Amino acid sequence: MSTDDVLAEVGPRLRRLRKDREVTLAALSETTGISVSTLSRLESGLRKPSLELLLPIAQAHQVPLDELVGAPPVGDPRVRSAPLERHGRTFWPLTRQPGGLQAFKVLVPRREEEPEPRTHEGYEWLYVLAGRLRVVLGDHDVVMSAGEAAEFDTRVPHWFGSTGEGPAEFLSLFGPQGERMHVRARPRRA
């Protein structure tokens, strides 16, 4: 439905709501401070509805603004996305919209691996859901357990992975800059 179609439905909806509540144009005018002629033109479609006019009408009728404009119902909010496999890890995207803040659930399998800290622009936040996650950040080498969170500037060399004891599952939040290429912070060991 186009914007013009939505706006064309507002007037009849306003008239129907007012009549259902048995309110006269004069009474609505007194409550809202909008002139009778403006209210009449709104209802007949001769005046385009604006936020300045619809807000007082919604307040007078004690209905949400969405009801006046006939906003479509909100869709199913659940995010259903297929997991992605990268570098031996499984990522479940938890956000639908590209760009902006992104959330992922990440599963790191149990395996022995040598940390390779990397850097990139941005800021990252982690929350461990299950297992134990090894986090190397600059000179710090810590093991985080379920229920622990970390946040850090990603320009500091960082790495996170398995402790070798078992898998770890965590949530990760980052902005678009986290999608950029990660640069190795130090040369790979021979």
C-alpha positions in Angstrom: 0.0 0.0 0.0 1.4 3.4 -1.0 1.7 6.4 1.3 -1.1 8.1 -0.6 -3.3 5.1 -0.1 -2.5 5.1 3.7 -3.2 8.8 4.0 -6.5 8.5 2.1 -7.7 6.0 4.7 -7.0 8.3 7.6 -10.0 10.7 7.1 -12.7 7.9 7.0 -11.0 6.2 10.0 -11.1 9.5 12.0 -14.8 10.0 11.2 -15.7 6.4 12.1 -13.8 6.6 15.4 -15.4 9.9 16.3 -18.9 8.7 15.4 -18.4 5.4 17.2 -17.6 7.3 20.4 -20.6 9.7 19.8 -18.4 12.8 19.8 -19.4 15.9 17.8 -16.9 17.9 15.8 -17.5 20.8 18.2 -16.7 18.7 21.2 -13.5 17.2 19.6 -12.5 20.7 18.6 -12.8 21.9 22.1 -10.8 19.0 23.5 -8.0 19.2 20.9 -7.8 22.9 20.1 -8.2 22.1 16.4 -10.8 24.1 14.6 -14.1 22.4 13.5 -13.4 23.3 9.9 -9.9 21.7 10.0 -11.4 18.5 11.7 -14.1 18.4 9.0 -11.5 18.7 6.2 -9.4 16.0 7.8 -12.3 13.6 7.9 -13.4 14.3 4.4 -9.9 14.0 3.0 -9.6 17.6 1.9 -6.7 18.2 4.3 -3.7 15.9 4.6 -3.2 14.6 8.1 0.0 15.7 9.9 1.5 14.7 13.2 0.6 18.0 14.7 -3.1 17.3 14.0 -3.1 13.5 14.7 -1.4 13.6 18.0 -4.1 15.7 19.8 -6.8 13.6 18.2 -5.2 10.3 19.3 -4.9 11.7 22.9 -8.5 12.9 22.9 -9.8 9.5 21.8 -7.1 7.7 24.0 -5.9 5.5 21.2 -2.4 4.9 19.8 -1.4 7.0 16.8 -1.0 3.7 14.9 -4.7 3.1 15.2 -5.4 6.5 13.5 -3.1 5.9 10.5 -3.8 2.2 10.2 -0.3 1.0 10.7 0.3 -2.5 9.6 0.5 -5.1 12.4 4.0 -5.8 13.6 5.4 -9.0 12.1 6.9 -11.9 13.8 9.9 -10.5 15.8 11.8 -13.8 15.9 15.1 -13.8 14.0 15.5 -17.1 12.1 18.8 -17.3 10.3 21.0 -20.1 9.2 24.2 -20.7 11.1 27.5 -19.7 9.3 30.7 -21.6 9.6 33.9 -19.6 9.6 37.4 -20.5 10.7 36.1 -23.6 12.5 33.5 -21.6 14.5 29.8 -21.5 14.1 28.0 -18.1 14.1 24.3 -17.5 14.4 23.3 -14.0 13.2 20.9 -12.5 15.8 20.1 -9.3 13.9 18.2 -9.1 10.6 19.1 -5.7 9.3 22.5 -5.2 7.7 24.7 -2.3 9.0 24.6 -0.8 12.4 25.0 -2.8 15.6 25.2 -6.6 14.8 24.7 -9.4 17.3 25.9 -13.0 17.0 25.8 -16.2 19.0 29.2 -18.0 18.5 30.2 -21.5 19.2 33.9 -22.2 19.6 34.6 -26.0 19.4 37.0 -27.7 21.8 40.5 -27.5 20.3 44.0 -26.6 21.1 45.1 -23.5 19.2 47.7 -20.9 19.4 46.3 -17.3 19.9 46.8 -15.0 16.9 45.8 -11.5 18.2 44.4 -9.2 15.6 43.2 -5.6 15.5 40.5 -3.6 13.7 38.5 -0.4 14.2 35.7 -0.5 16.7 34.5 -1.8 20.0 33.4 -5.3 20.9 31.3 -6.8 23.7 31.2 -10.5 24.7 29.0 -12.4 27.0 29.8 -16.1 27.8 26.7 -18.3 27.7 28.3 -21.7 28.3 31.7 -23.3 28.7 35.0 -21.4 29.3 36.3 -18.9 26.8 40.0 -17.9 26.6 40.4 -14.2 25.9 43.7 -12.6 25.0 43.6 -8.8 25.0 46.9 -6.9 24.8 49.1 -8.3 27.7 46.1 -10.0 29.4 45.3 -13.7 29.0 42.1 -14.6 30.9 39.6 -17.4 31.0 36.0 -16.3 31.2 33.2 -18.5 32.5 29.4 -18.6 31.8 27.8 -15.3 33.0 30.9 -13.2 32.5 31.1 -10.3 30.1 34.0 -8.3 28.5 34.1 -5.2 26.4 37.1 -3.7 24.8 38.5 -1.4 22.1 39.3 -3.6 19.1 42.3 -1.6 18.2 44.0 -3.4 21.1 45.4 -6.8 19.8 42.8 -9.4 20.8 41.9 -13.0 20.3 39.3 -15.4 21.8 38.9 -19.1 21.5 38.8 -22.5 23.2 40.6 -23.2 26.4 41.1 -26.7 25.1 38.9 -28.1 27.8 35.6 -28.0 25.9 33.5 -25.9 23.6 32.5 -22.3 24.6 29.3 -20.5 23.5 29.1 -16.7 23.7 27.3 -13.6 22.4 29.2 -11.0 20.5 28.0 -7.4 19.7 29.9 -5.2 17.3 29.3 -2.4 14.8 29.9 -2.4 11.0 33.6 -1.7 11.5 33.9 -5.3 12.9 33.1 -6.6 9.4 36.3 -5.1 8.1 39.4 -7.1 7.5 41.2 -8.1 10.7 44.9 -7.4 10.6 47.4 -9.7 12.4 48.9 -7.8 15.4 52.1 -9.7 15.2 53.8 -11.9 12.6 52.8 -15.6 12.6 55.4 -17.8 14.4 57.5 -20.0 12.2 
